[in-house]
Structures are given as C-alpha cells and as structure tokens.
Amino acid sequence: MKYISTRGEAPPAPFIETLLAGLAPDGGLYLPQTYPRLSQAAIAGFAGQPYANVAEAIIAPFLADGTETLALREMIAAAYKNFRHPAVTPLTQLDSNLFVLELFHGPTLAFKDLAMQLLAKLIDHVLKAQGERATIIGATSGDTGAAAIEAFAGLKQVDVFILFPHGRVSDVQRRQMTTVEAENIHTIALEGTFDDAQACIKNMFNHKVLRDELNLCGVNSINFARVLFQTVYYFTSAAVLGGPHRDVSFVVPTGNFGDIFAGWIAKRLGLPVDRLVIATNSNDILARTLASGHYAVQTVQPTQSPSMDIQVSSNFERLLFEAHGRDAATLRRLMAGLRQSQGFSIEPGPLQAIRAEFDAVSVTEAETTQEIAQSWREAGYLADPHTAVAISAARRTKMNASASPLVVLGTAHPGKFPDAIERATGIRPDLPGHLAGLFKRKERFSILPNDQNEIERFIRDRATRAAKRTAS
Ligand SMILES: *Cc1c(COP(=O)(O)O)cnc(C)c1O
C-alpha cells in the first residue's frame, strides 16, 4: 500500500514513511491510494472477537509492505493490555436506541490512548529495525500530550518534547504530563497560548536542517496511522449492535476531525454506517461550514470541553480531498485561501457529497451543562463535558424507534473534568485507582518564553545529549 498527499506534490510514500513524517513534504496530509474493502462476512465475523483481533484484521492490509504481521500482533496486544476494561472500548446504553462507546479506559483517560499506545510501539519498532533515533515534538491543549508522554515514556529510540500553554491546561492534564518519570520525556510550559505552541512546532518542522538533524517526528492527529487505528472501535461497536446486518449512526465530539474521519474510513472499508454526526461546542466552524458552504475561521472561545476548542480542523482537509474526487489542485487552492484570507467556499457538488454522509450540530455551554445533569438524572450516567456535547447533539438529531442505533463516542473519563461535572450534578467524580496519587506526585517541567530560538536550543541540547548516550 502506498500513500498520497492531499496537495498532490509529494511522491507516493510507503506506510513507514508516513508513520515517521506525519505531514507530507508538500504540506498535505497522507491518505492511502485505495481503501482495502472488507467483505460483509469478515465484518460479521468481528462479533464476539477480542478488540486486538479486530484491530489486526483492519490494520494489517494498510501496513502490507512494511512491518510483518507477527510483530503487529504483538504490538497490538501490548498496546491494549493496559486498558482497564476487558472489552477495551465497552458500549453502555443510555436510552432507547442511544449508546455511549466508552473510549476512556486507557492510561490517560481520553480516547487519544487508543491510537497513541499502538503508534508509540510501532514507531519504536521501526526505528529499532532501522537503527535510528527520532525526536517526537508536539503541542498540546492537554489530552494529546498526556497520551503521547504515557505511550512513549521509557522507549529507547525516541526523545519526546511536549509544549503546553503555561497555566492554560487543567491541573489533572498538567500533572498527567509532568509527573511521568522517564529520562526521554521533556515537558515544556510555554509562556503563550496553544496557538503559539502549535506555531512553534510547525516552524520546527519547516526548519529543514533541524528537521533532519533531530529526525523530527510528529504524532498529532494529522498522522495517518492515528486516524487508521481509530477506525477499529467503529467496527467493534457496530458488531455489538448487529452490524453489518444493521446500519449504525455515530455522533462524535469533534475538534480536529480525526476521530470522525476514522468513522468515514470505516464506512469506506465496508462498514454499513448510516449518519456521521459532527458534534461541536461553541467553536462551531464545522457546523457553520456544513450549513453555509463557507469555511470561515473565527477566534477560539474557551469552553468546558477544551479538547474541542479548535477553529482550524486539520483533518477536514482529508474529507475535502475526497469530496472533490481527490483533486489535489483544488485542495491547494482552498488551503491557500485559508492561509491568505482565513477561509474558503465549497462548491455545491462537493458540499452535497459531504452533506450526504455528515450532519453537524453545535452545542452551547448551557446545553452541555444541562446534558451532564440530564444524563445523570435519567440514566445515572456521568458524562464528561466532551461526551455530553455529543449526547446533547444526538438527542437533537431526529431519533425514532425505527431509526438506526445512535452511538455517541465517549471521549474522556468524567474524573478528568471534575469541576464541570460538579457544577452540573453536585457530584465530584473520582479519578480511577491508578491515578489516585496524581496530586501527591512530584512535578517536573521547564518553563520557557515564547521564543522560537530558545525553544529550539533547549530541544537540540537535550536530544543530542541523549543520542550520544545511546551511541556510547
Ligand atoms: C481530542 C479530543 C476530542 C476531539 O477529537 P478530534 O479527533 O480532534 O476531532 C474530543 N474529546 C476529547 C476528550 C479529546 O481529547
């Protein structure tokens, strides 16, 4: 299997190259040249199978010319053995025809663990085989950084540098990043915003000398492997609800469009999916885009679901590419428009193609709080604010008895956002046992000014020192 860029100016690349690079060299996002199709019999066979078996069946064809199957099986087993639920991603019923797919039973309590745990093992494996080291850099508003740090801690071939905006992540999120004791993990509190942190990481990737010298590797959700690994739970949950003999709809709390795009891929692979519903908080660029055809960036508003406080949804570029019949020239034009004038318009044809598969619902802060209260009152279910946004959106999409079951993706554990839950229900949720001591552990991080040179110097110093240690 080869991978092509949405901007059409990078040569087709093997899986391993997309895995280590993240972004394509022309600034585009990688997608497979074709989608391997699973037979309905194969999908029906997923019912009752362990998560790891389904994962292997779905992922293996995408790696076809890379890592052998045997190693993949071992890596998948290792990636999911630390999840606190035997089903890995259990399904809970909330109402008639309404279910929550719980994706937060991994080490850092957010759905990012599902992809990151496997990504880390795969990257380490590939680097070992090639006798190379890499430097992972990333900016985070909370969950991605914690998931990456937990997944890569202690691995021999990589150093990890995570930038987060100083004072702008929750205490739980910060402590999850700063209390991990591993020599290869470096956490940086940047004196700036999340956008500053992200700009800094982008600049480093565009700095060719630094990029090659440190073998920079990106693990944010533009990395195709992450999106691919997220398709697995669409299959396992549909199988529980009678798929492929019955269509299922999914409602996804959306920020960067990675998680819901995985649902779109699942459909391309052969899973019968009825609707894909984009649930957004008041950062509603995608809902506005589906309604009007105009993608127009506004300023980010902080909400109680911070992992969705995003205006530029990077993975939406992948859907645009597909909706335009993979016309890379059009994508280059749209993305240039985004750079120059903070927006672009989508032609009626492609807009229609998007609307044929997706709905979008935006949910206000008050509605989110009401939903947390209602789920608790009516179903005894504590939903974190991100999940609550999607439950609220699900209730508003036309539900009736004969419609396909609606599966809401539960993306974070309620214990991660205790203040929002307490405000809505009066109950302060606990953290699961393995994190109970989080507030007693020693924190370790460096505070750096929002200065590109200083950050690069910091990273270069530590990455080269680590490389020398490994070499000797
Ligand atoms: C990252 C995240 C999201 C948004 O997922 P995208 O793939 O960026 O759309 C939603 N909820 C939580 C808790 C997250 O951490």
The ligand as a Gaussian input file, in Angstrom:
#p B3LYP/6-31G(d) Opt

LIG

0 1
 C       -9.045000      15.208000      21.072000
 C      -10.371000      15.120000      21.719000
 C      -11.563000      15.342000      21.018000
 C      -11.590000      15.763000      19.567000
 O      -11.140000      14.759000      18.695000
 P      -10.692000      15.133000      17.193000
 O      -10.135000      13.872000      16.631000
 O       -9.648000      16.202000      17.360000
 O      -11.887000      15.623000      16.481000
 C      -12.765000      15.183000      21.699000
 N      -12.790000      14.865000      23.000000
 C      -11.661000      14.654000      23.722000
 C      -11.772000      14.333000      25.157000
 C      -10.419000      14.765000      23.111000
 O       -9.296000      14.571000      23.833000

